[in-house]
Amino acid sequence: MDREYYTMLARGYWFLGRNLLAGKITNKALELLALLDYRLLMLLSMWHPDMETRKKLLRKRGVNVAENAWIDLGCWIEMTTPQSVFIEDYAKIAYGVIIFAHDAAVNAVVDLPMRVKTTRIGYNSAIGARSIIMPGVTVGTSCGVVAGSVVTKDLPDHTVWGGDPAKQLFTAEELGLAWQADMKVHPELYFDHPNESRGPTTAFDHLLTWREEGVKVRDWREIRTGTPFDYLLDAKMRKERSG
């Protein structure tokens, strides 16, 4: 019997089991607090440790969040007019992103009305960490926004933008081709990682040929989280090597 293999499994599944149980208890307790206190609803829609619960709380606030959207921790998504924000399927909102749909700066200092515009994050687009999406902006399909950018105008489909204010850097197709070219030069930097948050298809899938070309990148299970989940990955890889 491979004692080390079964020890890894036991440690990993013990950690996984207790975290699943604790997570369910925590989710219910925090959801109850959010129901009782609207201030906590606003905070927990940003900081709840479980993403699916964050999305649920965002919907309770009025944000239009699609079922397959991916929203990281710490995202400030329009607190005043949340019903004016639309986040489509497979959109990815990274840590600390701010999404506005209203402008009350002038209203706060002079007797003029607040302005509200619809803000939309399109299908399968990705907004980089700590970026700001200004009121009325529509981010198109399969767009990218580089971390730390300020987006002040609509982004056409299949484009990548960055800067303050954000400017177009290249097309999504150009990025995909450059990424594949770099993979061939530095395959040791890349990990074949299954990602449920990406859309099932894109308009430039036909340009992605690295699998057919046999480019050898690293197995994503080599990445380590620094938690006892690593025991499960180590056990599986150990079994594959011995089998």
ZAVEXSE-766139 format. One record per residue (C-alpha): residue number from 1; residue in one letter; x, y, z. Coordinates in Angstrom, 1 decimal. Example, Ala and Ser with C-alpha at 12.3 -4.5 7.8 and 13.67 -1.06 7.14 Angstrom:
ZAVEXSE-766139
<1; a; <12.3; -4.5; 7.8>>
<2; s; <13.7; -1.1; 7.1>>
END
This chain:
ZAVEXSE-766139
<1; m; <0.0; 0.0; 0.0>>
<2; d; <1.3; 3.5; -0.9>>
<3; r; <1.0; 5.1; 2.6>>
<4; e; <2.2; 8.5; 1.4>>
<5; y; <-0.4; 8.6; -1.3>>
<6; y; <-3.3; 7.8; 1.1>>
<7; t; <-2.0; 10.2; 3.7>>
<8; m; <-2.0; 13.0; 1.1>>
<9; l; <-5.6; 12.1; 0.1>>
<10; a; <-6.7; 12.1; 3.8>>
<11; r; <-5.2; 15.4; 4.5>>
<12; g; <-6.6; 17.0; 1.4>>
<13; y; <-10.1; 15.7; 1.8>>
<14; w; <-10.2; 16.5; 5.5>>
<15; f; <-9.3; 20.1; 4.6>>
<16; l; <-11.8; 20.2; 1.8>>
<17; g; <-14.6; 18.7; 3.8>>
<18; r; <-14.3; 21.0; 6.8>>
<19; n; <-14.1; 24.1; 4.5>>
<20; l; <-17.2; 23.1; 2.6>>
<21; l; <-19.1; 22.7; 5.9>>
<22; a; <-17.8; 25.9; 7.3>>
<23; g; <-18.5; 27.7; 4.0>>
<24; k; <-22.2; 26.7; 4.1>>
<25; i; <-22.6; 27.9; 7.7>>
<26; t; <-20.8; 31.1; 7.0>>
<27; n; <-22.8; 31.8; 3.9>>
<28; k; <-26.1; 31.4; 5.6>>
<29; a; <-25.1; 33.5; 8.6>>
<30; l; <-23.8; 36.4; 6.4>>
<31; e; <-26.8; 36.2; 4.1>>
<32; l; <-29.0; 36.6; 7.2>>
<33; l; <-27.0; 39.7; 8.3>>
<34; a; <-27.3; 41.2; 4.8>>
<35; l; <-31.1; 40.7; 4.9>>
<36; l; <-31.3; 42.5; 8.3>>
<37; d; <-29.0; 45.4; 7.5>>
<38; y; <-28.8; 47.1; 4.1>>
<39; r; <-25.4; 48.5; 4.9>>
<40; l; <-24.1; 45.0; 5.4>>
<41; l; <-25.7; 44.0; 2.1>>
<42; m; <-23.7; 46.6; 0.3>>
<43; l; <-20.4; 45.6; 2.0>>
<44; l; <-21.0; 41.8; 1.6>>
<45; s; <-21.8; 42.3; -2.1>>
<46; m; <-18.2; 43.4; -2.3>>
<47; w; <-16.5; 41.2; 0.3>>
<48; h; <-18.4; 38.0; 0.9>>
<49; p; <-15.8; 35.2; 0.6>>
<50; d; <-18.0; 33.1; -1.8>>
<51; m; <-18.4; 34.5; -5.3>>
<52; e; <-21.8; 32.9; -6.1>>
<53; t; <-23.1; 34.6; -2.9>>
<54; r; <-21.6; 37.9; -3.9>>
<55; k; <-23.4; 37.7; -7.2>>
<56; k; <-26.6; 36.8; -5.4>>
<57; l; <-26.2; 39.8; -3.1>>
<58; l; <-25.4; 42.1; -6.1>>
<59; r; <-28.7; 41.0; -7.7>>
<60; k; <-30.5; 41.8; -4.4>>
<61; r; <-29.1; 45.3; -4.7>>
<62; g; <-30.5; 45.6; -8.2>>
<63; v; <-27.3; 45.0; -10.3>>
<64; n; <-28.1; 42.9; -13.5>>
<65; v; <-25.6; 40.1; -13.2>>
<66; a; <-25.7; 37.2; -15.7>>
<67; e; <-25.6; 33.6; -14.4>>
<68; n; <-22.1; 32.9; -15.8>>
<69; a; <-20.4; 36.2; -14.9>>
<70; w; <-17.2; 36.1; -12.8>>
<71; i; <-16.8; 38.8; -10.1>>
<72; d; <-13.8; 39.0; -7.8>>
<73; l; <-13.6; 40.4; -4.3>>
<74; g; <-13.7; 44.1; -3.6>>
<75; c; <-15.6; 45.3; -6.7>>
<76; w; <-17.5; 48.5; -6.1>>
<77; i; <-20.4; 48.2; -8.5>>
<78; e; <-22.7; 51.3; -8.6>>
<79; m; <-24.3; 51.7; -5.1>>
<80; t; <-26.7; 54.6; -6.1>>
<81; t; <-28.4; 53.3; -9.2>>
<82; p; <-27.4; 49.6; -9.4>>
<83; q; <-30.2; 48.7; -11.8>>
<84; s; <-28.3; 50.7; -14.5>>
<85; v; <-25.4; 48.2; -14.6>>
<86; f; <-25.5; 45.1; -16.8>>
<87; i; <-22.8; 42.4; -16.5>>
<88; e; <-23.2; 39.8; -19.2>>
<89; d; <-22.4; 36.1; -19.3>>
<90; y; <-18.7; 35.1; -19.0>>
<91; a; <-17.7; 38.7; -18.2>>
<92; k; <-14.8; 38.8; -15.8>>
<93; i; <-14.5; 41.6; -13.2>>
<94; a; <-11.2; 41.5; -11.4>>
<95; y; <-10.3; 42.6; -7.9>>
<96; g; <-11.0; 46.1; -6.9>>
<97; v; <-12.8; 47.2; -10.2>>
<98; i; <-15.1; 50.2; -9.9>>
<99; i; <-18.2; 50.4; -12.2>>
<100; f; <-20.2; 53.7; -12.2>>
<101; a; <-23.6; 54.4; -13.8>>
<102; h; <-24.3; 57.8; -12.3>>
<103; d; <-22.6; 61.2; -12.0>>
<104; a; <-23.5; 63.3; -9.0>>
<105; a; <-20.4; 65.4; -8.7>>
<106; v; <-22.0; 68.6; -10.1>>
<107; n; <-25.3; 67.8; -8.3>>
<108; a; <-23.3; 67.7; -5.0>>
<109; v; <-22.1; 71.3; -5.2>>
<110; v; <-24.7; 73.1; -7.3>>
<111; d; <-28.5; 72.9; -7.9>>
<112; l; <-28.3; 70.7; -11.0>>
<113; p; <-29.7; 67.2; -11.3>>
<114; m; <-27.8; 63.9; -11.1>>
<115; r; <-27.1; 62.2; -14.4>>
<116; v; <-27.7; 58.4; -14.8>>
<117; k; <-26.5; 56.3; -17.8>>
<118; t; <-26.6; 52.5; -18.5>>
<119; t; <-23.2; 50.9; -18.1>>
<120; r; <-22.7; 47.5; -19.7>>
<121; i; <-19.9; 44.9; -19.5>>
<122; g; <-20.2; 42.7; -22.6>>
<123; y; <-20.1; 38.9; -23.1>>
<124; n; <-16.8; 37.2; -22.4>>
<125; s; <-14.9; 40.5; -21.7>>
<126; a; <-12.3; 40.9; -18.9>>
<127; i; <-11.8; 44.0; -16.8>>
<128; g; <-8.4; 44.2; -15.1>>
<129; a; <-7.8; 44.8; -11.4>>
<130; r; <-8.5; 48.3; -10.0>>
<131; s; <-9.8; 49.6; -13.3>>
<132; i; <-12.6; 52.2; -13.4>>
<133; i; <-15.5; 52.0; -15.8>>
<134; m; <-17.2; 55.4; -16.1>>
<135; p; <-21.0; 56.0; -16.4>>
<136; g; <-22.6; 55.1; -19.7>>
<137; v; <-19.7; 53.0; -21.1>>
<138; t; <-20.5; 49.8; -23.0>>
<139; v; <-17.6; 47.3; -23.1>>
<140; g; <-18.2; 45.2; -26.1>>
<141; t; <-17.9; 41.4; -26.7>>
<142; s; <-14.6; 39.7; -25.9>>
<143; c; <-12.9; 42.9; -24.9>>
<144; g; <-10.0; 43.3; -22.5>>
<145; v; <-9.2; 46.2; -20.2>>
<146; v; <-5.6; 46.3; -18.7>>
<147; a; <-5.3; 46.6; -14.9>>
<148; g; <-5.5; 50.1; -13.6>>
<149; s; <-7.2; 51.6; -16.6>>
<150; v; <-9.9; 54.3; -16.7>>
<151; v; <-12.5; 53.6; -19.4>>
<152; t; <-14.4; 56.7; -20.5>>
<153; k; <-15.9; 55.6; -23.8>>
<154; d; <-17.5; 52.6; -25.5>>
<155; l; <-15.1; 49.8; -26.4>>
<156; p; <-15.7; 48.0; -29.8>>
<157; d; <-16.0; 44.2; -29.8>>
<158; h; <-12.7; 42.2; -29.8>>
<159; t; <-10.4; 45.0; -28.7>>
<160; v; <-7.9; 45.5; -25.8>>
<161; w; <-7.6; 48.8; -24.0>>
<162; g; <-5.4; 50.3; -21.4>>
<163; g; <-4.3; 53.6; -19.7>>
<164; d; <-5.9; 56.7; -18.2>>
<165; p; <-7.9; 57.5; -20.1>>
<166; a; <-7.9; 54.1; -21.8>>
<167; k; <-6.8; 53.8; -25.4>>
<168; q; <-6.9; 50.9; -27.8>>
<169; l; <-3.7; 48.8; -27.6>>
<170; f; <-4.4; 46.1; -30.1>>
<171; t; <-7.2; 43.7; -31.1>>
<172; a; <-8.1; 40.6; -29.2>>
<173; e; <-6.9; 38.6; -32.3>>
<174; e; <-3.5; 40.3; -32.2>>
<175; l; <-3.2; 39.5; -28.5>>
<176; g; <-4.1; 35.8; -29.1>>
<177; l; <-1.5; 35.5; -31.9>>
<178; a; <1.2; 37.2; -29.9>>
<179; w; <0.4; 35.0; -26.9>>
<180; q; <0.8; 31.9; -29.0>>
<181; a; <4.1; 33.2; -30.4>>
<182; d; <5.5; 33.8; -27.0>>
<183; m; <4.4; 30.3; -25.8>>
<184; k; <6.6; 28.8; -28.4>>
<185; v; <9.6; 30.7; -27.2>>
<186; h; <8.9; 30.4; -23.4>>
<187; p; <6.7; 27.3; -22.9>>
<188; e; <8.0; 27.0; -19.3>>
<189; l; <6.0; 30.2; -18.4>>
<190; y; <2.6; 28.8; -19.5>>
<191; f; <0.2; 26.4; -17.8>>
<192; d; <-2.7; 24.6; -19.5>>
<193; h; <-5.4; 25.7; -17.1>>
<194; p; <-9.1; 24.7; -17.5>>
<195; n; <-11.2; 27.9; -16.9>>
<196; e; <-14.9; 27.7; -16.5>>
<197; s; <-15.3; 31.5; -16.5>>
<198; r; <-14.4; 31.9; -20.2>>
<199; g; <-17.0; 31.8; -22.9>>
<200; p; <-17.5; 28.5; -24.8>>
<201; t; <-16.6; 30.2; -28.2>>
<202; t; <-15.2; 33.4; -29.6>>
<203; a; <-15.0; 34.9; -33.1>>
<204; f; <-11.2; 34.1; -33.3>>
<205; d; <-11.1; 30.5; -32.1>>
<206; h; <-9.9; 29.5; -35.5>>
<207; l; <-6.6; 31.4; -34.9>>
<208; l; <-5.8; 29.3; -31.8>>
<209; t; <-3.7; 26.5; -33.2>>
<210; w; <-1.2; 25.8; -30.4>>
<211; r; <-2.8; 22.4; -29.5>>
<212; e; <-2.7; 21.2; -33.1>>
<213; e; <0.9; 22.4; -33.4>>
<214; g; <1.8; 20.4; -30.3>>
<215; v; <3.2; 23.2; -28.2>>
<216; k; <4.1; 21.7; -24.9>>
<217; v; <3.2; 23.9; -21.9>>
<218; r; <3.1; 22.9; -18.2>>
<219; d; <0.3; 21.1; -16.4>>
<220; w; <-1.8; 23.5; -14.3>>
<221; r; <-1.6; 21.1; -11.4>>
<222; e; <2.1; 22.2; -10.9>>
<223; i; <0.8; 25.5; -9.6>>
<224; r; <0.5; 25.5; -5.8>>
<225; t; <-2.0; 27.4; -3.7>>
<226; g; <-0.1; 27.2; -0.4>>
<227; t; <-3.1; 25.4; 1.2>>
<228; p; <-3.8; 21.7; 2.0>>
<229; f; <-5.6; 21.5; -1.4>>
<230; d; <-2.1; 20.9; -2.7>>
<231; y; <-2.1; 17.4; -1.1>>
<232; l; <-4.9; 16.4; -3.5>>
<233; l; <-3.0; 17.6; -6.5>>
<234; d; <0.2; 15.9; -5.3>>
<235; a; <-1.6; 12.7; -4.7>>
<236; k; <-3.1; 12.7; -8.2>>
<237; m; <0.1; 13.5; -9.9>>
<238; r; <1.9; 10.9; -7.8>>
<239; k; <-0.6; 8.2; -8.9>>
<240; e; <-0.2; 9.2; -12.6>>
<241; r; <3.6; 9.0; -12.5>>
<242; s; <3.4; 5.6; -10.8>>
<243; g; <0.7; 4.3; -13.1>>
END
